[in-house]
Amino acid sequence: MNPDTATTALAAAREAAAAAATIITHYWRRGVAVELKADATPVTAADREAEQAIRGVLQAALPQASIYGEEYGLQGERDALLWLVDPLDGTKSFVRRTPFFSTQIALMDRHELVLGVSSAPVYGETMWASAGGGAWFEGERVRVAETTEMAQASISIGNVRTLAGDARWAALGGLIRDANRIRGYGDFCHYHLLARGSLDLVIESDVNILDIAALAVIVREAGGVFTDLDGAPPTLQTTSVLAGTPAIHAQALRRLRR
């Protein structure tokens, strides 16, 4: 992707996230009916209208790109420029009046993640990043911490249900025992904290690429490492996350692989 296209794409992603924020905030204030999708997860008018607004902005700015969204699926092909959109990641939190939800917009160029915007309007945070351009939080460039020792590390854990029956469960217990602090911020929040140096490691399972694509770019551009629990880079099939400072990520990966 050439520099002009990259600049256009990032501006469009930020504009689309802002458009979604207006819709989501409107429904947050007035309330909204909840439906259940076929997989028994909730969906609201806020999810659908936000995705429609996002698609409109992205299509106008980059008509050659395909869009894969949480609510309306894939429009176009997967093999060239592909937008990945979760208009309201954390709908369960949204409907229970908990402000841990966000809009996630990322762009893949031939299967490589090249930019991401993570907007949490009610929580009051927006982060963005592009390949080679660094990670930014409300206009200020951010970096992960320089933590190198597990005994000094702060770890946040989320969505680990599948790990309870996994051989790595005992290794996770060892990390919990040896770390300095354990938290469970969840969703966008612990990745934002990691990218700006307030956490050192995030461990999650039971995710999909739309949840974490933008956050992967942000953490990487902030100097962190973002893989799945096996150490592989994120793809459209990714279902788990191990993200952290370079040193802490490496130590955790070695222990989880044993």
N, C-alpha and C positions, 0 to 999 in steps of 0.2 A: 504494500500500500504506500503510495507516494505521500510526501509530507503535506501537500495541500489537502488531499483526501482525509488524512489523519486529523488535521486541524478542523475540517468541516465536520467530521464524524464526532469528535469530542464535543464541539459546540452544540451539535444536534442532540447528543445524549444528555447533556446538561439541561438543554431547553426542554427536552421530553420529560426528564425527571421533575423539572419545575412545574410543568403542566400537570403531571400526575399528582404532585404534591397539593395543588389547588383542589383537585377533585377529592383526594383522600381526606384532606383536612375538613372539607365541607361535610362529608359523611361522618367523620369523627365527631363533629360538633352536634349534628342533628340526629344521628343514629341511622341505622339501616337494617333492612330485613336480611336474614341469613338463610341461604339454601345449602343443601348438601349435594356435592357432585357424586358421580358414580363410585368413586373411591372413598366415599364417606367423609371427605374433607370439606370444610365450609367454603362458600364463595358468596360474594355480595356484589351489589351494583358498583361499589367503589372499585373492586378488582376489575370488573369488565370495562367500566368507563375509563379508568386509568389506562388500561392497556390500549383501548381504542385511541385515546389521546396520544399516547406514546407512539403507536404505529403511524399515526398521521404525521407527526413531526419527523420521524426517522425516514419514512418513505419520501417525503418532500425533499429532504436534505441529501439522501443517498439512494436514489431510486434503483440503482443496480444491485443493492444488497437485499438478501432474503431476511425474513424475520421469523424467529421461533419464540413464541410467547406461551406463558403458562395457561392463559384462558382460551386462546384462539389457535393454538398449534402453529404449524409450519406453513409459511407462505413463501414459496420459491424453493430453491435448492439448498442443500447443506454444504456444498463443496467449495464455494468461493467466499465472498463476504457474507457473514451471517450474524445478525443481531440476536442476542439472547436476552429475553425480557421476562422478568417477574414483576408485574406491576405493583403487587402488594404481598411481599414475602413476609409471612407471619400473620395470616388472616385469623388464625385462632387467637392470637394476642389481640388483634384489632377488635374482634367481636366481643372479647372479654374486657375491653377497656384498659388494656395494658399497652403502653407505648413502645413495645419492642417489635416494631414492624417497619418495613422499608420498601423502597422501590429499587430494584436491581437491573441495571442495563449494562451489557457488555457487548463487545464486537470481536468476532473471530475472523481472521484472515487466513484462509486455507488451513483451518484447524488450529491456528495459533491465536491465543487470546492477546489482543493488542490494546484494548482500552476498557475502562470500567467506570461507572458512576454508581455510587451507593448513597441514596437519599432517604433520610429518616425525618420527615418534616415535623411530626409531633414531638419527637425526641429532641429535635433541633440540631441535627448534624447532616452534613453532606461531605462526602469524600469523593475524589476522582483521581484517575491516573491514566497515563498512556505510555506505551512502550518507549523507553528511553527518555521520557519526560518527567519522571518522578511522580510521587504521590502527594496529594494536596488535601488539606483539611481547612475549609472555609478560607481559602486564599493563602494559607501558610504551608510551605513544604514540610513534610513529616518524614521521620525515619524510625525504624524499629530500635529497640534498646540494644545495648552492647553486652547484655548478660551472657556469660559463658559457663557458669556453674549451676548445675541443677539445684543445689542447695540454696541458691539465691533466686530461683526462677518462680514466677507467678504463672500458673496454668489455669486456663478456663476450659471446661468440659461441657459438651452439649450433645443431645441426641445419641446417647451411647447404648440404646436398648439392644441393638444387635451384638454389641461387644460383650454383653453379659453372658452369651453362650459361645463366645469365641475363645480360642486358645490365648489370645492377647489380653484377656481380662486380668490375669495374674500380673502381667507386665504393667498394665495400667495401674494396678494397685501399688506396685513398686514405685512408679513415678509419683503417685499421690503421696506415698510415704516419704519420699526423698526431696520433694519440692518444698519451696518456702511457703507458698500460699496456693490454695485451690479455690477456684470460684466457678460459677456456672452462668456466665452472662448471657450466652446464647445469641442466636440469630446474627444480624449485622454487628451487634454491639461489641462482641469480643474481638472481631476482626478490626474494627476501628481502633479499639484500645491497643491491639497488637501493633498496628501500623504506626501509631504515634508514640510507641515506647512505653505504654502503661501495662502491657502484658508481655510474656515471653513465649508462650506456647498455647495453641488452640487444638483441641482434639474433638472430632465429631464423626459420627456415622449417621446413616439414614438421611442423607442429603441428596439433592440432585443438582445438575450443573447450573440450572437457572438460579438456584439459591446462592451459589458461591462463585460464579464466573467473574463478575465485576470485582468481588473481594479478592480473588486470586491475583488480579492485575495490581490492585492497590497494595496488597502485602508485598508482592514481588518488587514493585517500584519503590517501596519504602525500604528496601534492602533485606527483606525477609525471604524465607523459603516456604513455598506452598505446594504440597503434594497430597496424594491420598495416603492412607495408612500403610501402604506398601512401598511408598516412595516414588510413585509414578506421577508425572505432571497431570493436571486436570484435563479431561476430555469430555465429550458429550455423554459418556457412560459413567462418569465419576459418581461414587456414592458415599465417600468418606473423605475426611480432611485431617492432615497433620500440617500445621502451619506454625512457624516460629522464627525466632532469631536464628541465624545460621548455626551457631554452636549448639543451642538447645535443641533445635530440630534434629541435628545429626545424632545427638545423644539419645533422644527419644526414639528415633527410627531404629537405631541399633538395638535398643532394649525391646521394642515391639516386635522386631524380627526374630528374636531368639526363640 
